[in-house]
Amino acid sequence: MKLQYKWIVLINTTIGMLMASINQTIVLISLPAIFSGLHVDPLAPGQSNLLLWMLMGYSAVTTVLLVTSAGSPTSSAGCASTTWDSSSSPLVHCSVR
């Protein structure tokens, strides 16, 4: 049973990394249109920091929105509380509503 769980975790992690890579690729492809709309040349001397700010800012905003919108995994399952035992693993107390 534990071996099957490890494969599920590996598959979910792989799909998550693939989706993140595709998301960043879309942003990289759209950067010329973004900068032309802002009337900025990020490759001009002394303005390469705009390119870095755009990429890092997008990554930071995406990360914050993902973490805040996902919430606790127990909150969507209708679980009342989560406690931690001495082995640092969560004990979830769920009730059917």
N, C-alpha and C positions, 0 to 999 in steps of 0.2 A: 504493500500500500504506500509506503514512503517513497519508493522509486517512482511511482506514478505522479506523486505530488511534485517531485523534483522536475519532472519533464514539463508539467503544467507551468511551474514557475519559470523555467527556461524559455518556453514558448511565449509566455506573456511578456517577459523581459525583452526578448528578441523583437516581438511585434512593436513594443513601445519604443525601442531604439530606432526601428525602421520608420515609424511614424514621425519621430523627432527629426530624423535625417531628412525625410521628405519635406517637413515643415520648414526647416532651415534652407533647403534647396529652393523652395518657392520664394522665400524672402530674398535670397541672393539673386535669383533671376529677375525679381521685380525692382531691385535697387536702382537701375538706370531710370526707370519711369518715376520712381519716388524722388530722386534727386533732380530730374528735369522739371518735375512739378514744383519743387521748392526753389528752382533756379539757382542751383548750387553745383559746382564742379568739385566733387570730393577728391579728384586726382590732381588738382592744382597744387602747386607748392604751398606747404603749410596748412592744407585743409584735409589731410588724410585722417585727422582725428574725427571728422564728421562721419566717415565710413565706420570707424570703430564704435563710435557712440550709437549709431543706428543699429548695428548688429548686436551689441551688448545690451542696449536698451530694450530691443525687441525680445531678446532671450530672458531678460529679467522680468519684464511685464508678463510674458507667457508663463514663466515659472510661478510668479505670485498669483496670477489668476487661476492656474491649475491647482495650486495647493489650497487656495481659499475656496474655490468652487467645489472641490471634491469633498471636503469635510472629512469627518471621521468615518471610517468604514463601518463602524457600529451604528452610526446615526441613521444611515439609510436602511439598515436591517431592522429598525424598530427596537434596538437593544436599549435597556434602561441605563446600565452603567458598565464600566470597565474597570477592573482592579488589576493590580500586578502582584504576582506571587514572588517568592524569594529567588526564583530562577530567571527573573526578568521576562517572563512570558505573560501575555495578557489573559486574564480570566474574564470572559464576557458573559454577562447575565442578560439573557434575552427573554422577553415575554411576548406572547402572541396577542396582538391587539385586535 
